[in-house]
């Protein structure tokens, strides 16, 4: 019985470097200076998506782009929520302090 020759590995396109950088920045944005790297990651992700779309299948990395966008938007959302909640409690403290001062007079 003849043995089949080993098949050649499937040719794959290269991964977009913009997609890789976008995901790295998105992850870094959770640890260091959260908002700015997240926004820059979104810019890189957008550039990578355009690069992938225009490559005709030669450039890959759409999954990395999607992950970078999700991580960045979640990070921005968490920080926006924290700012809104912080502002609410600051306003609440100012109002409570003002009422306390008015009662002393």
N, CA, C and O of each residue as an XYZ file, in Angstrom:
420
protein
N       0.837     -1.170      0.000
C       0.000      0.000      0.000
C       0.891      1.246      0.000
O       1.745      1.403      0.872
N       0.688      2.123     -0.975
C       1.540      3.312     -1.044
C       1.193      4.304      0.079
O       0.042      4.426      0.497
N       2.216      4.994      0.540
C       2.050      6.003      1.592
C       1.905      7.363      0.921
O       2.679      7.720      0.033
N       0.906      8.108      1.358
C       0.673      9.430      0.783
C       1.770     10.380      1.237
O       2.172     10.358      2.401
N       2.257     11.214      0.323
C       3.276     12.184      0.722
C       2.681     13.219      1.671
O       1.490     13.522      1.603
N       3.503     13.751      2.542
C       2.979     14.763      3.475
C       2.487     15.977      2.698
O       3.110     16.418      1.732
N       1.371     16.495      3.138
C       0.826     17.662      2.453
C       1.554     18.919      2.915
O       2.011     19.027      4.053
N       1.638     19.841      2.003
C       2.304     21.103      2.318
C       1.406     21.906      3.259
O       0.182     21.828      3.162
N       2.005     22.674      4.167
C       1.178     23.495      5.054
C       0.411     24.533      4.242
O       0.897     25.054      3.238
N      -0.775     24.810      4.698
C      -1.611     25.789      4.006
C      -0.969     27.167      4.091
O      -0.472     27.579      5.139
N      -0.993     27.853      2.984
C      -0.440     29.203      2.960
C      -1.393     30.143      3.697
O      -2.586     30.195      3.398
N      -0.863     30.867      4.642
C      -1.680     31.826      5.383
C      -1.099     33.212      5.177
O       0.105     33.383      4.986
N      -1.966     34.175      5.220
C      -1.514     35.550      5.087
C      -0.857     36.022      6.363
O      -0.930     35.366      7.401
N      -0.232     37.138      6.271
C       0.406     37.681      7.467
C      -0.612     38.407      8.313
O      -1.622     38.896      7.807
N      -0.346     38.475      9.597
C      -1.231     39.177     10.524
C      -0.888     40.656     10.513
O       0.286     41.028     10.504
N      -1.898     41.486     10.514
C      -1.710     42.933     10.497
C      -0.980     43.389     11.760
O      -1.392     43.082     12.879
N       0.107     44.124     11.559
C       0.842     44.645     12.720
C       0.006     45.688     13.457
O       0.132     45.835     14.672
N      -0.846     46.410     12.733
C      -1.741     47.374     13.393
C      -2.713     46.668     14.324
O      -3.038     47.187     15.392
N      -3.180     45.485     13.928
C      -4.094     44.724     14.779
C      -3.387     44.252     16.046
O      -3.964     44.282     17.134
N      -2.148     43.822     15.903
C      -1.373     43.370     17.067
C      -1.140     44.534     18.022
O      -1.339     44.402     19.229
N      -0.718     45.673     17.479
C      -0.468     46.855     18.314
C      -1.753     47.313     18.999
O      -1.732     47.709     20.164
N      -2.866     47.259     18.278
C      -4.152     47.660     18.861
C      -4.500     46.798     20.061
O      -4.916     47.313     21.098
N      -4.334     45.492     19.926
C      -4.661     44.605     21.050
C      -3.708     44.813     22.220
O      -4.136     44.809     23.374
N      -2.432     44.994     21.939
C      -1.462     45.240     23.017
C      -1.813     46.531     23.760
O      -1.803     46.559     24.990
N      -2.122     47.592     23.023
C      -2.490     48.854     23.668
C      -3.788     48.731     24.462
O      -3.923     49.317     25.536
N      -4.730     47.976     23.934
C      -5.998     47.787     24.644
C      -5.771     47.087     25.976
O      -6.369     47.459     26.986
N      -4.917     46.085     25.980
C      -4.623     45.368     27.231
C      -3.832     46.253     28.176
O      -4.095     46.272     29.378
N      -2.866     46.983     27.643
C      -2.065     47.885     28.477
C      -2.936     48.971     29.093
O      -2.654     49.443     30.195
N      -3.992     49.371     28.389
C      -4.841     50.443     28.900
C      -5.515     50.079     30.217
O      -5.960     50.969     30.942
N      -5.602     48.799     30.541
C      -6.170     48.388     31.828
C      -5.198     48.617     32.967
O      -5.620     48.732     34.118
N      -3.900     48.685     32.676
C      -2.905     48.779     33.737
C      -2.271     50.162     33.837
O      -1.930     50.609     34.932
N      -2.112     50.837     32.714
C      -1.371     52.097     32.694
C      -2.210     53.151     31.988
O      -2.632     52.942     30.851
N      -2.453     54.256     32.628
C      -3.126     55.411     32.012
C      -4.285     54.972     31.128
O      -4.149     54.953     29.905
N      -5.405     54.625     31.710
C      -6.440     53.865     31.010
C      -7.045     54.481     29.752
O      -7.264     53.756     28.780
N      -7.316     55.734     29.725
C      -8.099     56.286     28.620
C      -7.276     56.472     27.346
O      -7.719     56.079     26.266
N      -6.105     57.057     27.453
C      -5.322     57.390     26.251
C      -4.905     56.148     25.468
O      -5.125     56.122     24.257
N      -4.317     55.113     26.081
C      -3.992     53.930     25.277
C      -5.224     53.256     24.677
O      -5.141     52.671     23.597
N      -6.357     53.330     25.358
C      -7.582     52.732     24.823
C      -8.029     53.467     23.562
O      -8.449     52.836     22.592
N      -7.941     54.777     23.569
C      -8.320     55.565     22.386
C      -7.339     55.312     21.243
O      -7.749     55.156     20.093
N      -6.050     55.273     21.557
C      -5.045     54.991     20.528
C      -5.250     53.581     19.979
O      -5.067     53.355     18.783
N      -5.626     52.633     20.831
C      -5.906     51.266     20.382
C      -7.074     51.254     19.402
O      -7.048     50.511     18.421
N      -8.096     52.064     19.653
C      -9.224     52.143     18.737
C      -8.809     52.698     17.370
O      -9.319     52.267     16.336
N      -7.885     53.650     17.377
C      -7.379     54.199     16.113
C      -6.609     53.123     15.349
O      -6.812     52.945     14.148
N      -5.722     52.404     16.049
C      -4.972     51.325     15.406
C      -5.909     50.232     14.906
O      -5.688     49.674     13.831
N      -6.947     49.920     15.670
C      -7.904     48.888     15.259
C      -8.635     49.312     13.992
O      -8.872     48.494     13.103
N      -8.987     50.574     13.910
C      -9.656     51.079     12.712
C      -8.736     50.986     11.499
O      -9.156     50.563     10.422
N      -7.484     51.382     11.681
C      -6.510     51.287     10.593
C      -6.299     49.834     10.173
O      -6.194     49.540      8.983
N      -6.236     48.937     11.137
C      -6.044     47.518     10.847
C      -7.239     46.957     10.094
O      -7.067     46.176      9.159
N      -8.445     47.343     10.487
C      -9.648     46.857      9.805
C      -9.643     47.299      8.339
O      -9.994     46.520      7.452
N      -9.246     48.543      8.088
C      -9.160     49.034      6.709
C      -8.088     48.271      5.929
O      -8.289     47.902      4.772
N      -6.951     48.043      6.580
C      -5.856     47.309      5.946
C      -6.282     45.883      5.590
O      -5.982     45.396      4.500
N      -6.972     45.228      6.501
C      -7.424     43.846      6.281
C      -8.467     43.803      5.159
O      -8.423     42.918      4.304
N      -9.386     44.743      5.161
C     -10.439     44.768      4.152
C      -9.878     45.008      2.753
O     -10.363     44.432      1.779
N      -8.861     45.856      2.655
C      -8.316     46.196      1.342
C      -7.255     45.216      0.851
O      -6.785     45.340     -0.280
N      -6.871     44.250      1.675
C      -5.783     43.345      1.297
C      -6.228     42.186      0.415
O      -5.386     41.512     -0.178
N      -7.517     41.943      0.317
C      -7.995     40.832     -0.481
C      -7.640     39.477      0.104
O      -7.464     38.511     -0.639
N      -7.531     39.391      1.421
C      -7.241     38.117      2.075
C      -5.775     37.876      2.379
O      -5.439     36.894      3.041
N      -4.893     38.752      1.910
C      -3.463     38.573      2.199
C      -3.126     38.898      3.653
O      -2.255     38.263      4.248
N      -3.812     39.883      4.220
C      -3.551     40.307      5.601
C      -4.707     39.830      6.457
O      -5.873     39.969      6.088
N      -4.368     39.263      7.610
C      -5.382     38.752      8.520
C      -5.277     39.444      9.864
O      -4.379     40.254     10.092
N      -6.217     39.111     10.765
C      -6.178     39.685     12.100
C      -7.481     40.330     12.509
O      -7.508     41.129     13.445
N      -8.570     39.996     11.822
C      -9.858     40.597     12.168
C     -10.271     40.248     13.600
O     -10.901     41.059     14.278
N      -9.922     39.060     14.055
C     -10.233     38.677     15.434
C      -9.501     39.552     16.444
O     -10.055     39.916     17.481
N      -8.246     39.886     16.132
C      -7.484     40.774     17.010
C      -8.101     42.168     17.037
O      -8.153     42.816     18.083
N      -8.567     42.619     15.876
C      -9.218     43.934     15.791
C     -10.480     43.955     16.648
O     -10.713     44.901     17.401
N     -11.283     42.914     16.528
C     -12.515     42.838     17.312
C     -12.213     42.808     18.814
O     -12.863     43.499     19.600
N     -11.229     42.010     19.200
C     -10.854     41.930     20.618
C     -10.346     43.272     21.128
O     -10.698     43.687     22.233
N      -9.525     43.951     20.341
C      -8.995     45.255     20.754
C     -10.123     46.268     20.929
O     -10.118     47.061     21.871
N     -11.086     46.233     20.014
C     -12.217     47.168     20.133
C     -13.049     46.881     21.379
O     -13.434     47.803     22.098
N     -13.321     45.620     21.630
C     -14.127     45.261     22.805
C     -13.415     45.661     24.089
O     -14.015     46.289     24.962
N     -12.147     45.304     24.210
C     -11.384     45.616     25.424
C     -11.296     47.128     25.623
O     -11.462     47.616     26.740
N     -11.037     47.867     24.550
C     -10.918     49.326     24.662
C     -12.227     49.977     25.069
O     -12.249     50.828     25.958
N     -13.333     49.578     24.416
C     -14.624     50.191     24.740
C     -15.089     49.826     26.139
O     -15.690     50.655     26.823
N     -14.826     48.610     26.573
C     -15.188     48.233     27.942
C     -14.392     49.076     28.932
O     -14.940     49.563     29.921
N     -13.112     49.245     28.669
C     -12.272     50.054     29.555
C     -12.762     51.499     29.596
O     -12.875     52.085     30.674
N     -13.050     52.069     28.449
C     -13.549     53.451     28.411
C     -14.897     53.541     29.142
O     -15.143     54.501     29.873
N     -15.754     52.556     28.948
C     -17.056     52.547     29.628
C     -16.928     52.456     31.140
O     -17.644     53.139     31.872
N     -16.015     51.613     31.603
C     -15.801     51.470     33.053
C     -15.324     52.786     33.646
O     -15.812     53.218     34.690
N     -14.367     53.423     32.974
C     -13.854     54.689     33.508
C     -14.890     55.806     33.427
O     -14.951     56.656     34.315
N     -15.698     55.814     32.379
C     -16.765     56.819     32.289
C     -17.780     56.618     33.402
O     -18.237     57.585     34.011
N     -18.133     55.367     33.670
C     -19.072     55.077     34.761
C     -18.486     55.498     36.107
O     -19.192     56.045     36.954
N     -17.201     55.241     36.298
C     -16.562     55.639     37.557
C     -16.561     57.153     37.712
O     -16.751     57.661     38.816
N     -16.347     57.883     36.614
C     -16.379     59.344     36.689
C     -17.780     59.849     37.019
O     -17.933     60.766     37.826
N     -18.791     59.268     36.410
C     -20.172     59.687     36.676
C     -20.551     59.387     38.123
O     -21.141     60.230     38.798
N     -20.218     58.206     38.595
C     -20.527     57.836     39.982
C     -19.757     58.715     40.958
O     -20.302     59.149     41.973
N     -18.484     58.979     40.649
C     -17.683     59.857     41.504
C     -18.249     61.269     41.554
O     -18.295     61.890     42.616
N     -18.679     61.772     40.402
C     -19.268     63.110     40.361
C     -20.576     63.145     41.153
O     -20.867     64.134     41.825
N     -21.365     62.070     41.076
C     -22.610     61.991     41.834
C     -22.342     62.052     43.335
O     -23.002     62.801     44.057
N     -21.371     61.260     43.807
C     -21.068     61.268     45.239
C     -20.449     62.587     45.684
O     -20.683     63.024     46.811
N     -19.670     63.224     44.829
C     -19.117     64.540     45.155
C     -20.240     65.562     45.284
O     -20.261     66.356     46.225
N     -21.156     65.537     44.352
C     -22.307     66.440     44.414
C     -23.141     66.160     45.655
O     -23.598     67.090     46.320
N     -23.340     64.901     45.965
C     -24.090     64.521     47.158
C     -23.394     65.024     48.425
O     -24.056     65.509     49.344
N     -22.080     64.911     48.478
C     -21.326     65.392     49.637
C     -21.399     66.915     49.750
O     -21.502     67.455     50.852
N     -21.344     67.597     48.621
C     -21.430     69.056     48.656
C     -22.807     69.516     49.120
O     -22.920     70.450     49.914
N     -23.841     68.864     48.631
C     -25.197     69.223     49.047
C     -25.390     68.922     50.530
O     -25.956     69.745     51.249
N     -24.939     67.777     50.998
C     -25.078     67.418     52.414
C     -24.283     68.367     53.286
O     -24.735     68.739     54.369
N     -23.103     68.768     52.829
C     -22.297     69.727     53.600
C     -22.948     71.094     53.631
O     -22.893     71.790     54.645
N     -23.562     71.481     52.527
C     -24.263     72.787     52.476
C     -25.472     72.795     53.374
O     -25.756     73.803     54.021
N     -26.193     71.687     53.429
C     -27.363     71.601     54.311
C     -26.934     71.616     55.776
O     -27.604     72.209     56.621
N     -25.835     70.972     56.062
C     -25.332     70.947     57.429
C     -24.922     72.356     57.866
O     -25.152     72.732     59.015
N     -24.323     73.132     56.974
C     -23.922     74.494     57.297
C     -25.144     75.368     57.500
O     -25.149     76.228     58.382
N     -26.173     75.166     56.706
C     -27.392     75.983     56.834
C     -28.102     75.694     58.156
O     -28.714     76.598     58.724
N     -28.038     74.481     58.653
C     -28.687     74.136     59.916
C     -27.952     74.727     61.112
O     -28.555     74.912     62.169
N     -26.683     75.021     60.971
C     -25.908     75.578     62.100
C     -26.212     77.046     62.314
O     -26.026     77.562     63.416
N     -26.674     77.724     61.282
C     -26.934     79.186     61.405
C     -28.155     79.421     62.158
O     -28.539     80.572     62.368
